[in-house]
Amino acid sequence: MNRPATELPPRSAAPGRPDPASAADVHRPFDAGFFRDPYPVYARLRTLGPVLKVVLPDGSHAWLVTREEHVRAAFTDPRLSVNKARSRNGYQGFSLPPALDANLLNIDPDDHLRLRRLVSRGFTPRHVERLRDRVGTAAAHYADRLAERLAEHGTADLLAEFANPLPLVVIGHLLDVPEADGRAFSRWVAAMHAPARPGDTAEAIEHIHRYLLELIRARRAAPGDDLLSSLIAARDADDRLSEDELVSLAFLLLMAGTENVQHLISGGVLTLLRHPEHLAALRSRPELMPDAVEELLRHAHPNQMAIRRFPTASVEIAGVRIPAGDTVLLGLASAHRDPDRYPEPELFDIHRADKSHLALGHGLHYCLGASLARMEIGVALGTLLDRFPGLRLAVSDGELEWRQSFRSHALRRLPVAVSAPTG
């Protein structure tokens, strides 16, 4: 019989030394303090054990893997399925209609590889490099817009004026989505991840589904030289994917191509403003930007967990037995601050020798758009650093507003200002 759900901090056997948690303990770590700053919570969870049973904000249960070596191993464990059909109880993630659920994040190896091959042509290194000038032009445009808002009001929301619209240009090019439509889609995805009111998630999903059906209908009537048109051709002419798979792939490309990059840009700016020595180093040595991007992916990636998994049979992870069908969450953010894996893991250091991380996945589910995301973030940050040498936060660190989500540690807005030149 499970013990009652407990709050952190844990009981201690001796001063300063918490008892190791047993598999029977159930923890509730996802509170207001976690939403503000999850990393101290993860540090305490790692002291309790490598695998812990947790209660999620919706009351469902899951097993949280907290340490890097076990998270990395779990990514490639064939017994851990991403298919919701394998779930028997506990957290399943968003309740999506079937037409949005047949995407790469929810499909196991055979179908996953088939769909991945269909989409991969849009993300080759050569194609990504062809997009670099387009991203640079868009970044300059939105930097101009940010400068106008700063000149007019003294402060501006960098998330709204720069970080949010920039990735929409890229995904709009790949799928031929108008910018205005992309902005609406971005709002729906934000409401899905962090609803402000009951019912917001379901309403947002309904909007997304309806929009994608209309987009596919329009592209069928007038195909273009874009990725979505090629996927429609594969569906209609070659019959290489179902209608639900087509809609689901469009959903994933739009969601993944905007949401994470938006918050990596805003979170990257905040991290650099908090570390002025690294900000100065990047301004004086722009060739360090690729190293900075990798460290930001480790240190400040918004995604707290990998996509949920379900054991196809009873499995043991780090000595903890997990029944078939239970939900397993791979704690990416916890793994990236694991002192057994990274020296001084809480330290943001663009000169860190070990650039390895799990922010973009591992194994079969490695992010298809990884090279595109890296390029976008580097171009975006480089543009801001060049254009705004006096960029600073316009509010105190404690006044920053964070989304109330255990899945994503992301800012609601990022108020910035520009200090006048000195000397």
C-alpha positions in Angstrom: 0.0 0.0 0.0 1.4 3.4 -1.0 2.3 5.9 1.7 0.3 9.2 1.6 1.6 11.8 -0.9 4.3 13.9 0.7 5.6 17.4 0.1 9.2 18.3 -0.1 11.5 18.5 1.8 11.8 14.8 2.8 12.3 13.4 6.2 15.9 13.2 7.3 17.7 10.4 9.0 20.4 12.7 10.2 20.8 16.5 10.0 21.4 17.5 6.4 21.1 13.9 5.1 17.7 13.0 3.6 16.5 9.4 3.7 16.5 7.7 0.3 13.0 7.5 -1.0 11.4 4.1 -1.5 9.4 3.2 -4.5 6.3 3.5 -2.3 6.8 7.2 -1.6 4.7 9.6 -3.7 5.8 13.2 -4.1 4.1 16.5 -5.1 6.9 18.7 -6.4 5.0 20.7 -9.0 3.9 23.8 -7.0 4.2 27.6 -7.3 7.8 27.5 -6.3 8.6 24.9 -9.0 7.0 27.1 -11.7 9.2 30.1 -10.6 12.4 28.1 -10.4 12.3 24.3 -10.9 16.0 23.6 -10.5 16.3 23.6 -6.7 13.3 21.2 -6.7 15.2 18.9 -9.1 18.3 19.1 -6.9 16.3 17.8 -3.9 14.5 15.1 -6.0 17.9 13.8 -7.2 18.9 13.3 -3.5 15.8 11.2 -3.0 16.5 8.7 -5.8 17.0 8.2 -9.5 13.3 7.2 -10.1 10.5 8.7 -8.0 6.7 8.4 -8.1 5.2 11.9 -8.5 1.7 13.4 -8.6 1.2 15.8 -11.5 -0.9 19.0 -11.3 -3.9 17.3 -12.8 -3.8 14.6 -10.0 -2.5 11.8 -12.2 0.6 9.8 -11.3 3.9 9.2 -13.1 7.4 7.9 -12.5 10.0 10.6 -12.8 13.6 9.7 -13.8 15.9 12.3 -12.3 19.5 11.4 -13.2 21.3 11.8 -16.4 22.7 8.3 -16.9 19.2 6.7 -16.5 17.5 9.4 -18.6 20.0 8.8 -21.4 19.6 5.0 -21.2 15.8 5.2 -21.1 15.7 7.2 -24.4 16.9 4.1 -26.2 15.2 1.4 -24.2 12.9 -0.5 -26.6 10.6 -1.5 -23.8 9.5 2.1 -23.3 6.9 3.0 -25.9 5.6 6.5 -26.8 2.4 5.0 -28.1 -0.6 6.0 -25.9 -2.2 2.7 -26.6 0.4 1.1 -24.3 -0.9 3.2 -21.3 -3.0 1.6 -18.7 -3.2 4.3 -16.1 -1.6 7.6 -15.1 -0.7 10.7 -17.1 -1.0 10.4 -20.9 -0.2 13.9 -22.0 -2.6 16.1 -24.0 -5.9 14.5 -25.0 -5.7 15.1 -28.7 -8.1 14.0 -31.4 -6.8 11.1 -33.5 -6.1 13.4 -36.4 -3.5 15.2 -34.3 -2.1 12.3 -32.4 -0.5 10.2 -35.2 2.7 12.2 -35.1 6.4 11.3 -34.6 6.2 11.9 -30.9 3.5 9.2 -30.4 4.7 6.5 -32.8 7.1 3.6 -32.3 9.9 2.5 -34.6 8.5 1.1 -37.8 5.9 3.8 -38.5 8.2 6.5 -37.0 11.0 5.8 -39.5 8.5 5.8 -42.4 7.1 9.2 -41.4 10.5 10.6 -40.5 11.9 9.8 -44.0 9.0 11.7 -45.6 9.6 14.9 -43.5 13.4 14.8 -43.4 14.0 16.5 -46.8 13.0 19.8 -45.3 15.7 19.6 -42.6 18.9 18.6 -44.4 21.9 20.7 -43.5 22.0 22.1 -47.1 18.3 23.2 -46.8 18.9 24.7 -43.4 21.8 26.8 -44.7 19.7 28.1 -47.5 17.3 29.4 -44.9 20.1 31.3 -43.0 19.8 34.5 -45.0 16.0 34.4 -44.7 16.3 34.1 -40.9 18.9 36.8 -40.8 16.6 39.2 -42.8 13.7 38.4 -40.5 15.8 38.8 -37.4 16.9 42.3 -38.6 13.2 43.2 -39.3 12.0 42.2 -35.9 15.0 43.9 -34.2 13.9 47.1 -36.0 10.4 46.6 -34.6 11.8 46.0 -31.2 13.9 49.2 -31.5 10.8 51.2 -32.5 8.9 50.0 -29.4 11.8 50.8 -27.2 12.2 54.3 -28.7 8.4 54.9 -28.3 7.8 53.5 -24.8 11.3 53.0 -23.2 10.5 49.3 -22.6 9.3 46.5 -24.7 8.4 42.8 -24.5 11.2 41.0 -26.3 9.1 37.9 -26.4 6.2 39.5 -28.3 8.2 41.8 -30.5 11.1 39.5 -31.5 11.2 35.9 -30.1 7.6 35.0 -30.9 7.4 36.1 -34.5 10.8 35.1 -35.7 10.4 31.3 -35.8 7.0 31.8 -37.5 8.9 33.2 -40.6 10.9 29.9 -40.8 8.0 27.5 -40.3 5.9 29.7 -42.5 8.4 29.2 -45.3 8.5 25.4 -44.8 4.8 25.0 -44.8 3.7 28.2 -46.6 1.8 29.5 -43.6 1.0 33.2 -43.6 2.6 35.1 -40.7 -0.8 36.3 -39.4 -2.0 32.7 -39.3 1.3 31.7 -37.6 0.7 34.2 -34.8 -2.8 32.8 -34.1 -1.4 29.2 -34.1 1.3 30.3 -31.6 -1.4 31.7 -29.3 -3.3 28.4 -29.5 -0.2 26.4 -28.7 0.6 28.6 -25.7 -3.0 28.2 -24.4 -2.7 24.4 -24.9 0.5 24.2 -22.8 -0.4 26.7 -20.1 -4.2 27.4 -20.0 -5.3 30.4 -18.2 -8.8 29.1 -17.6 -10.5 25.7 -17.5 -11.4 24.7 -21.0 -8.7 26.7 -22.7 -6.7 23.5 -23.7 -9.7 21.9 -25.4 -10.7 25.1 -27.1 -7.1 25.6 -28.3 -6.9 22.1 -29.7 -10.2 22.6 -31.5 -8.8 25.8 -33.1 -5.6 24.1 -34.1 -7.4 21.1 -35.6 -9.8 23.2 -37.6 -7.0 25.5 -38.9 -4.9 22.5 -40.1 -7.8 21.0 -42.0 -8.4 24.3 -43.8 -4.6 24.7 -44.5 -4.4 21.2 -46.0 -7.6 21.8 -48.0 -6.1 25.1 -49.4 -2.8 23.4 -50.3 -4.5 20.5 -52.0 -6.3 23.0 -54.2 -3.2 25.0 -55.0 0.0 23.0 -54.3 3.3 24.9 -53.8 7.0 24.2 -53.5 6.7 23.6 -49.7 7.0 20.7 -47.3 3.3 20.5 -46.6 2.5 20.2 -50.4 5.0 17.3 -50.7 3.4 15.5 -47.7 0.0 16.0 -49.3 1.4 14.5 -52.5 2.7 11.5 -50.6 -0.7 11.0 -49.1 -2.8 11.5 -52.2 -0.6 10.1 -55.0 1.8 7.6 -53.3 -0.5 6.6 -50.3 2.5 6.6 -48.0 0.7 8.1 -45.1 -2.9 8.2 -43.8 -5.0 11.4 -43.6 -4.6 11.4 -39.8 -0.8 11.1 -40.2 -0.8 14.0 -42.6 -2.7 16.3 -40.3 -0.7 15.1 -37.3 2.6 15.8 -39.0 1.5 19.3 -39.9 0.5 19.8 -36.3 3.9 18.6 -35.0 5.9 20.7 -37.5 4.0 23.9 -36.6 4.1 23.3 -32.9 7.7 22.1 -32.6 8.9 24.6 -35.1 7.6 27.6 -33.2 7.1 26.9 -29.5 10.6 25.6 -28.4 12.5 28.1 -30.5 10.5 31.0 -29.2 11.3 30.2 -25.6 14.9 29.2 -26.3 15.4 32.7 -27.7 13.8 34.5 -24.8 15.3 32.2 -22.2 18.7 32.6 -23.9 18.5 36.4 -23.8 17.5 36.2 -20.1 20.4 33.8 -19.3 22.9 36.0 -21.1 21.6 39.2 -19.3 22.1 37.3 -16.0 25.7 36.4 -17.0 27.2 39.7 -18.3 30.7 38.2 -18.5 29.5 35.7 -21.1 27.5 38.4 -22.9 30.6 40.5 -23.2 32.6 37.4 -24.4 30.0 36.8 -27.2 30.1 40.4 -28.3 33.9 40.4 -28.6 34.1 36.9 -30.0 31.0 36.0 -32.1 32.7 32.7 -33.1 31.7 31.5 -29.6 28.0 31.6 -30.5 27.8 27.8 -31.4 29.3 27.0 -28.0 26.8 29.4 -26.3 23.9 27.8 -28.1 24.8 24.3 -26.9 25.2 25.5 -23.3 21.9 27.3 -23.5 20.3 24.1 -24.7 21.6 22.3 -21.6 21.1 25.1 -19.1 18.0 26.9 -20.2 15.9 24.6 -22.5 12.2 25.2 -21.7 11.3 21.5 -22.0 11.4 19.9 -18.5 10.5 16.4 -19.7 10.8 14.3 -22.8 7.6 12.9 -24.3 6.0 10.5 -21.8 6.7 6.8 -22.2 4.9 3.6 -21.2 6.6 0.3 -20.4 5.3 -2.5 -22.7 6.2 -4.9 -19.9 7.3 -4.5 -16.3 10.7 -2.8 -16.3 13.4 -1.9 -13.8 15.1 1.5 -14.0 17.9 2.1 -11.5 16.6 -0.6 -9.3 13.0 0.6 -9.3 10.4 -1.7 -10.7 7.8 0.1 -12.9 4.6 -1.8 -13.9 3.7 -2.2 -17.6 1.4 0.7 -18.8 2.5 3.2 -16.1 3.7 6.6 -17.2 7.5 7.3 -17.2 8.7 10.9 -17.5 12.4 11.4 -18.4 13.5 14.5 -16.5 15.6 16.4 -19.0 16.0 19.5 -16.9 17.0 17.5 -13.9 19.4 15.4 -16.0 21.1 18.5 -17.3 21.8 19.7 -13.7 23.1 16.3 -12.5 26.4 16.8 -10.7 27.3 13.2 -11.4 27.3 14.0 -15.1 28.4 17.7 -15.3 31.0 19.5 -13.3 29.3 22.5 -11.6 26.1 21.8 -13.4 24.3 24.9 -12.1 27.0 27.1 -13.6 26.2 28.6 -17.0 29.5 28.4 -18.9 29.8 28.9 -22.7 33.4 27.6 -22.4 32.3 24.3 -21.0 34.3 21.5 -22.6 31.6 18.9 -22.5 29.0 20.0 -25.0 26.8 16.9 -24.8 23.2 17.1 -23.7 19.8 15.6 -24.2 17.8 18.8 -25.0 17.2 17.7 -28.6 16.5 14.1 -27.7 18.6 10.9 -28.2 18.3 7.8 -30.3 15.2 7.3 -32.5 13.5 10.4 -31.2 16.4 12.8 -31.8 14.9 16.1 -33.0 14.5 16.2 -36.8 14.8 20.0 -36.8 17.9 20.2 -34.5 20.2 21.9 -37.0 17.4 24.4 -37.9 16.8 25.2 -34.2 20.5 25.7 -33.6 20.8 28.0 -36.5 17.7 30.1 -35.6 18.8 30.6 -32.0 22.3 31.6 -33.0 21.2 34.1 -35.7 18.6 35.5 -33.3 20.9 36.1 -30.4 23.7 37.4 -32.6 21.3 39.9 -34.1 20.2 41.2 -30.7 23.7 41.4 -29.4 24.9 43.4 -32.4 21.8 45.7 -32.4 21.4 46.4 -28.7 24.7 46.8 -26.9 22.9 48.3 -23.8 20.1 45.7 -23.6 18.9 45.0 -20.0 16.0 43.8 -18.1 13.3 46.4 -17.5 12.0 44.7 -14.3 13.7 43.0 -11.4 14.4 39.3 -11.7 11.7 38.6 -9.2 9.1 40.4 -11.2 9.5 38.1 -14.2 6.3 36.1 -15.0 6.6 32.4 -15.8 4.1 30.0 -17.4 2.3 27.8 -14.8 3.3 24.5 -16.5 5.3 21.5 -15.2 6.2 20.6 -18.8 7.8 23.9 -19.9 9.7 26.5 -17.9 9.1 29.5 -20.1 8.5 33.2 -19.7 5.1 34.8 -20.3 6.9 38.0 -21.3 10.4 39.5 -21.2 10.3 43.2 -20.5 13.6 44.8 -21.7 15.1 48.3 -22.0 18.3 49.8 -23.4 20.8 51.6 -21.3 22.3 54.8 -22.7 25.9 54.5 -23.8 28.4 55.6 -21.2 31.6 57.5 -21.7 
